[in-house]
Amino acid sequence: MKRTLIGIFVLASIAVTACKKNKKDDETSADQYAQHKTDIKKTYADMAFAVYKDSYTSALTLQTACHTLADNPSQATLDAAKTAWLNAREIYGLTEIFRFVDGPIDNTNDGPEGLINAWPMDENYVDYVAGEPNSGIINDLVNYPAIDASTIVQANEFGGETKISSGYHAIEFLLWGQDLSDASAGTRPYTDYVIGGTALNQARRATYLKTVADLLVSALNQVKNAWDPAITGSYYYTFQALDNQTALRKMFNSMRVLAGDELAGERIYVAYVNESQEDEHSCFSDNTHRDIYLNALAVENLYKGNYTSPFGNNVNGYALEDLVGTINADKNTTLINRFSATMGFIAVMYEPFDQAIILDAERPKVMDVVTSLQAEQEDIDAAAAVFSITF
């Protein structure tokens, strides 16, 4: 009798287990949009690789231009390096949408973001500034006897997050110098690189410029390779292997953080409320207005699954816009309209940004951008809620 009861219990357990399995299968098959979500993940991975590949390519051009300036300083080579920096930023600004999700760019283990785009920068940590001709690593032969990659990497953010020694903004400072004028960007003379020319330690400055350009290329190459579909086991495949809900959550989180907390908050409002040039993103070159535009465009690009490449690596795939539009057309339309509104406010914001935040007649336009981006973050949250994703 006891054995019979055990047998009945086992059979019942098997039946219950089978029922549970079937229920799970039913739940999985009930997601009629599973393939659509898989397609969205593929578009995301394709975009990440394309944008980082292009960013790496543009950094190679910048690297060459920096080496040319350092080895053959002239007004022409300085101007060429500045142009290469501005061109490189046009692409890098679009990569920012792949941050804030512990991906290859800024994961806690080996993400190189701090060596690429760290800011704001205490410029006197690297080189001379007005009233301090001997400041910075370049002019400190005692504590930094050698200017090399190891020295620069170890110094980056050592002693504080504004102690920036590497990345785009270190290069920017080495090309433009301080921006001390309301009417123009920084005006560092090319003779800062001519032996016997202006400022001190011209050879060390040239070595620093070449080394930091090399470090930028190396860091971007690391991220590019992490997304390369030609490399077995790359994050390109890791991301697509994530369950759909996790992957969509990462996408929505990167959009909401970049639009709201980061762009509206850290990159615009902080400078606005402090009326401080030191808090703007690209303060030496007066290129902050482009940073703002490109970051906002990056959010829109991800949602729409579009990337137009200057090198022909275009992406146009099935995207969040398509699926949200299918499930809840009203929320999709609201977000699409918000993107347009944000871009409209950015378009009329005064340039350069360091004047937009201090001129009484122009400050309201800056706040219009902040307000629209904050609303955009809320609209992104509403679109995410379509998939039961909350933040």
C-alpha positions as CSV (number, residue, x, y, z in Angstrom):
1,M,0.0,0.0,0.0
2,K,2.9,2.3,0.9
3,R,4.6,1.5,-2.4
4,T,1.4,2.2,-4.3
5,L,1.1,5.6,-2.7
6,I,4.7,6.5,-3.6
7,G,4.1,5.4,-7.1
8,I,1.0,7.5,-7.3
9,F,2.9,10.4,-5.9
10,V,5.7,10.0,-8.5
11,L,3.2,9.8,-11.3
12,A,1.5,12.9,-10.0
13,S,4.8,14.8,-9.7
14,I,5.7,13.9,-13.3
15,A,2.3,15.1,-14.4
16,V,2.6,18.4,-12.6
17,T,6.1,18.9,-13.9
18,A,4.9,18.2,-17.4
19,C,2.1,20.7,-17.0
20,K,4.5,23.3,-15.7
21,K,6.8,22.8,-18.7
22,N,3.9,23.0,-21.1
23,K,2.7,26.2,-19.4
24,K,6.2,27.7,-19.9
25,D,6.2,26.7,-23.5
26,D,2.8,28.2,-23.9
27,E,4.0,31.5,-22.4
28,T,7.1,31.6,-24.6
29,S,5.1,30.9,-27.7
30,A,2.5,33.4,-26.6
31,D,5.0,36.2,-27.3
32,Q,3.9,36.9,-30.9
33,Y,6.7,39.5,-31.1
34,A,9.6,37.3,-30.2
35,Q,11.1,37.3,-33.7
36,H,10.6,41.1,-34.0
37,K,12.6,41.5,-30.8
38,T,15.3,39.2,-32.1
39,D,15.5,41.4,-35.2
40,I,15.8,44.5,-33.1
41,K,18.7,43.0,-31.2
42,K,20.4,42.3,-34.6
43,T,19.9,45.9,-35.7
44,Y,21.4,47.2,-32.4
45,A,24.5,45.0,-32.8
46,D,24.9,46.0,-36.4
47,M,24.7,49.7,-35.5
48,A,27.1,49.4,-32.7
49,F,29.7,47.7,-34.9
50,A,29.2,50.2,-37.7
51,V,29.5,53.3,-35.6
52,Y,32.5,52.1,-33.6
53,K,34.2,51.0,-36.8
54,D,33.7,54.4,-38.3
55,S,34.8,56.1,-35.1
56,Y,38.0,54.1,-35.2
57,T,38.6,54.9,-38.8
58,S,38.2,58.6,-38.2
59,A,40.5,58.4,-35.2
60,L,43.2,56.9,-37.4
61,T,43.0,60.1,-39.5
62,L,43.2,62.2,-36.4
63,Q,46.2,60.2,-35.2
64,T,48.0,60.8,-38.5
65,A,47.2,64.5,-38.3
66,C,48.5,64.8,-34.7
67,H,51.7,63.0,-35.6
68,T,52.2,65.3,-38.6
69,L,51.7,68.4,-36.5
70,A,54.1,67.1,-33.8
71,D,56.8,66.2,-36.3
72,N,56.3,69.2,-38.7
73,P,54.6,72.0,-36.8
74,S,53.1,74.8,-38.9
75,Q,49.8,76.7,-39.1
76,A,48.7,74.3,-41.9
77,T,49.4,71.1,-39.9
78,L,47.7,72.6,-36.8
79,D,44.6,73.5,-38.8
80,A,44.6,70.0,-40.4
81,A,44.7,68.4,-36.9
82,K,41.9,70.5,-35.7
83,T,39.7,69.6,-38.7
84,A,40.5,65.9,-38.1
85,W,39.5,66.2,-34.5
86,L,36.2,67.9,-35.4
87,N,35.5,65.3,-38.0
88,A,36.2,62.5,-35.6
89,R,33.8,64.0,-33.0
90,E,31.0,63.9,-35.6
91,I,31.1,60.1,-35.5
92,Y,32.1,59.5,-31.9
93,G,29.1,61.6,-30.6
94,L,26.8,59.0,-32.2
95,T,28.5,56.1,-30.3
96,E,27.4,57.5,-26.9
97,I,24.0,55.7,-27.2
98,F,25.8,52.4,-26.6
99,R,26.9,53.4,-23.1
100,F,25.2,53.1,-19.8
101,V,24.5,49.4,-20.1
102,D,27.7,47.9,-18.9
103,G,28.7,47.0,-22.5
104,P,32.2,46.9,-24.0
105,I,32.7,50.7,-23.8
106,D,32.2,51.1,-20.1
107,N,31.9,47.8,-18.4
108,T,33.5,47.8,-14.9
109,N,36.2,45.2,-15.8
110,D,38.1,46.7,-18.8
111,G,35.8,49.3,-20.5
112,P,38.1,52.0,-21.9
113,E,35.6,54.9,-21.9
114,G,37.7,56.8,-19.4
115,L,40.6,56.9,-21.8
116,I,38.3,58.1,-24.7
117,N,35.8,60.7,-23.7
118,A,36.3,61.6,-20.0
119,W,35.4,65.2,-19.1
120,P,35.3,67.9,-17.7
121,M,39.1,68.4,-17.7
122,D,41.3,70.4,-15.5
123,E,43.5,71.5,-18.3
124,N,46.4,72.6,-16.0
125,Y,46.8,68.9,-15.1
126,V,48.2,68.4,-18.6
127,D,49.8,71.7,-19.8
128,Y,50.3,75.3,-19.1
129,V,47.4,77.7,-18.6
130,A,47.2,81.4,-18.3
131,G,49.2,82.6,-15.3
132,E,50.7,79.1,-14.8
133,P,53.4,78.6,-17.4
134,N,55.0,75.6,-15.6
135,S,51.8,73.6,-14.8
136,G,50.9,70.2,-16.1
137,I,52.4,66.8,-16.8
138,I,54.2,68.2,-19.8
139,N,56.1,70.8,-17.8
140,D,56.7,68.6,-14.7
141,L,60.0,66.9,-15.4
142,V,60.5,65.8,-11.8
143,N,57.3,63.8,-11.3
144,Y,56.9,62.8,-14.9
145,P,60.4,62.4,-16.3
146,A,59.1,60.3,-19.2
147,I,56.2,61.1,-21.5
148,D,54.9,57.7,-22.6
149,A,51.7,55.7,-22.8
150,S,52.1,54.2,-19.3
151,T,52.6,57.6,-17.7
152,I,49.5,59.0,-19.4
153,V,47.3,56.0,-18.6
154,Q,48.3,55.9,-15.0
155,A,47.8,59.7,-14.6
156,N,44.3,59.6,-16.1
157,E,41.7,60.5,-13.4
158,F,44.4,59.9,-10.7
159,G,43.4,62.1,-7.8
160,G,40.0,63.1,-9.1
161,E,37.6,62.6,-12.0
162,T,38.6,66.0,-13.6
163,K,42.3,65.0,-13.7
164,I,42.0,64.0,-17.3
165,S,45.2,63.1,-19.1
166,S,43.9,61.1,-22.1
167,G,41.2,61.0,-24.7
168,Y,39.5,63.4,-27.1
169,H,39.4,66.3,-24.7
170,A,43.1,66.0,-23.8
171,I,43.8,66.2,-27.6
172,E,41.4,69.0,-28.0
173,F,43.2,71.0,-25.4
174,L,46.6,70.3,-27.0
175,L,45.3,71.6,-30.3
176,W,43.2,74.6,-29.2
177,G,44.6,75.5,-25.8
178,Q,42.4,77.4,-23.3
179,D,39.4,79.3,-24.7
180,L,39.9,82.8,-23.2
181,S,37.8,84.7,-25.7
182,D,34.1,85.3,-26.1
183,A,34.5,85.6,-29.8
184,S,36.5,82.5,-30.7
185,A,37.7,79.1,-29.5
186,G,41.1,78.6,-28.1
187,T,44.0,80.0,-30.0
188,R,47.0,77.8,-29.1
189,P,49.9,78.7,-31.5
190,Y,51.5,76.0,-33.6
191,T,54.8,77.4,-32.2
192,D,54.1,75.6,-29.0
193,Y,55.4,72.6,-30.9
194,V,58.4,74.3,-32.5
195,I,61.7,73.7,-30.7
196,G,62.7,77.1,-29.3
197,G,59.2,78.5,-30.0
198,T,56.4,79.6,-27.6
199,A,55.7,78.0,-24.2
200,L,58.1,75.5,-22.6
201,N,59.0,71.9,-23.3
202,Q,57.9,71.8,-27.0
203,A,59.4,68.4,-27.6
204,R,57.6,66.9,-24.6
205,R,54.4,68.5,-25.8
206,A,54.8,66.9,-29.2
207,T,55.5,63.5,-27.7
208,Y,52.4,63.9,-25.5
209,L,50.2,64.7,-28.4
210,K,51.4,61.7,-30.5
211,T,51.1,59.4,-27.5
212,V,47.6,60.4,-26.5
213,A,46.5,60.1,-30.1
214,D,47.9,56.6,-30.2
215,L,46.1,55.7,-27.0
216,L,42.8,57.0,-28.4
217,V,43.1,54.8,-31.5
218,S,44.0,51.8,-29.3
219,A,41.0,52.3,-27.0
220,L,38.6,52.7,-29.9
221,N,40.1,49.6,-31.6
222,Q,39.3,47.6,-28.4
223,V,35.7,48.6,-28.6
224,K,35.4,48.1,-32.3
225,N,36.8,44.6,-32.0
226,A,34.4,43.8,-29.1
227,W,31.5,44.4,-31.5
228,D,33.1,42.8,-34.6
229,P,30.9,40.0,-36.0
230,A,34.0,38.6,-37.7
231,I,35.5,37.8,-34.3
232,T,34.3,34.6,-32.8
233,G,32.8,35.1,-29.4
234,S,32.6,38.9,-29.7
235,Y,30.0,40.9,-27.8
236,Y,28.1,41.2,-31.1
237,Y,26.9,37.7,-30.4
238,T,26.8,38.0,-26.7
239,F,24.3,40.8,-26.9
240,Q,22.1,39.0,-29.4
241,A,22.1,36.0,-27.1
242,L,20.6,38.0,-24.2
243,D,16.9,37.2,-23.5
244,N,14.7,39.7,-25.3
245,Q,13.4,41.4,-22.2
246,T,17.0,42.1,-20.9
247,A,18.2,43.3,-24.3
248,L,15.2,45.7,-24.7
249,R,15.7,47.0,-21.2
250,K,19.3,47.8,-22.0
251,M,18.3,49.7,-25.1
252,F,15.6,51.8,-23.4
253,N,17.9,52.5,-20.5
254,S,20.7,53.8,-22.7
255,M,18.2,56.1,-24.5
256,R,16.6,57.4,-21.3
257,V,19.9,58.0,-19.5
258,L,21.6,59.7,-22.5
259,A,18.7,61.9,-23.2
260,G,17.7,62.8,-19.7
261,D,20.2,62.3,-16.9
262,E,23.3,62.7,-19.1
263,L,22.6,65.2,-21.9
264,A,19.8,67.3,-20.3
265,G,21.5,67.1,-16.9
266,E,25.2,66.7,-16.8
267,R,26.1,68.0,-20.2
268,I,23.7,71.0,-20.4
269,Y,22.0,72.0,-17.2
270,V,25.1,71.9,-15.0
271,A,26.9,74.3,-17.3
272,Y,23.7,76.4,-17.6
273,V,23.0,76.8,-13.9
274,N,26.7,77.4,-13.1
275,E,27.1,79.7,-16.2
276,S,30.5,78.0,-16.5
277,Q,32.5,77.3,-19.6
278,E,34.5,74.8,-17.5
279,D,31.4,72.6,-17.3
280,E,30.7,72.4,-21.0
281,H,31.7,69.3,-23.0
282,S,34.1,70.6,-25.7
283,C,35.1,73.9,-24.1
284,F,38.4,74.4,-25.9
285,S,37.2,74.1,-29.4
286,D,33.7,75.6,-28.9
287,N,32.2,72.4,-30.4
288,T,29.8,71.7,-27.6
289,H,26.7,72.6,-29.7
290,R,27.7,69.7,-32.0
291,D,28.1,67.3,-29.1
292,I,24.6,68.1,-28.0
293,Y,23.2,67.7,-31.4
294,L,25.0,64.4,-32.0
295,N,24.1,62.9,-28.7
296,A,20.4,63.7,-29.2
297,L,20.6,62.3,-32.7
298,A,22.2,59.1,-31.3
299,V,19.1,58.5,-29.2
300,E,16.8,58.9,-32.2
301,N,19.0,56.7,-34.4
302,L,18.8,53.8,-32.0
303,Y,15.0,54.1,-31.6
304,K,14.6,54.2,-35.4
305,G,17.3,51.7,-36.3
306,N,19.1,54.0,-38.6
307,Y,22.7,55.0,-39.0
308,T,24.1,56.9,-42.0
309,S,27.8,56.3,-42.3
310,P,30.4,58.6,-44.0
311,F,32.2,55.4,-45.0
312,G,29.3,53.5,-46.5
313,N,28.6,51.3,-43.4
314,N,24.9,52.3,-43.3
315,V,22.4,50.5,-41.1
316,N,18.7,50.5,-41.6
317,G,17.0,47.6,-39.8
318,Y,13.9,46.6,-37.9
319,A,13.8,48.8,-34.8
320,L,12.1,49.7,-31.6
321,E,10.1,52.3,-33.6
322,D,8.6,49.6,-35.7
323,L,7.6,47.3,-32.8
324,V,6.3,50.1,-30.5
325,G,4.4,51.5,-33.4
326,T,2.7,48.1,-33.9
327,I,1.8,47.6,-30.3
328,N,0.9,51.2,-29.3
329,A,0.8,53.7,-32.1
330,D,0.0,56.6,-29.9
331,K,3.1,56.2,-27.7
332,N,5.3,55.7,-30.7
333,T,4.0,58.9,-32.4
334,T,4.4,60.9,-29.2
335,L,8.1,59.9,-29.0
336,I,8.8,60.5,-32.7
337,N,7.2,64.0,-32.3
338,R,9.3,64.6,-29.2
339,F,12.5,63.8,-31.2
340,S,11.6,66.4,-33.7
341,A,10.8,69.0,-31.0
342,T,14.1,68.4,-29.3
343,M,16.0,68.8,-32.5
344,G,14.1,71.9,-33.3
345,F,15.1,73.5,-30.0
346,I,18.7,72.5,-30.5
347,A,18.7,74.0,-33.9
348,V,17.9,77.5,-32.6
349,M,20.2,77.4,-29.6
350,Y,22.9,80.1,-29.7
351,E,26.4,79.2,-30.8
352,P,28.9,78.9,-29.2
353,F,27.4,77.2,-26.2
354,D,29.6,79.0,-23.7
355,Q,27.9,82.3,-24.7
356,A,24.4,80.7,-24.9
357,I,24.6,79.9,-21.1
358,I,25.5,83.4,-20.1
359,L,23.6,85.7,-22.4
360,D,20.3,86.7,-20.9
361,A,18.5,86.7,-24.2
362,E,19.8,83.2,-25.1
363,R,19.6,81.3,-21.8
364,P,15.8,80.5,-22.3
365,K,16.7,78.6,-25.5
366,V,19.1,76.4,-23.6
367,M,16.4,75.6,-21.0
368,D,14.0,74.7,-23.9
369,V,16.5,72.0,-24.9
370,V,16.8,70.8,-21.3
371,T,13.0,70.7,-20.8
372,S,12.4,68.9,-24.1
373,L,15.1,66.3,-23.3
374,Q,13.5,65.7,-19.9
375,A,10.2,65.2,-21.6
376,E,11.9,62.9,-24.1
377,Q,13.1,60.7,-21.2
378,E,9.5,60.5,-19.9
379,D,8.3,59.5,-23.4
380,I,11.0,56.9,-23.7
381,D,9.9,55.5,-20.3
382,A,6.3,55.4,-21.6
383,A,7.4,53.5,-24.7
384,A,9.4,51.0,-22.6
385,A,6.3,50.4,-20.5
386,V,4.7,48.8,-23.6
387,F,7.0,45.9,-22.8
388,S,6.4,46.1,-19.0
389,I,9.8,47.7,-18.6
390,T,10.0,50.2,-15.8
391,F,12.8,52.3,-14.3
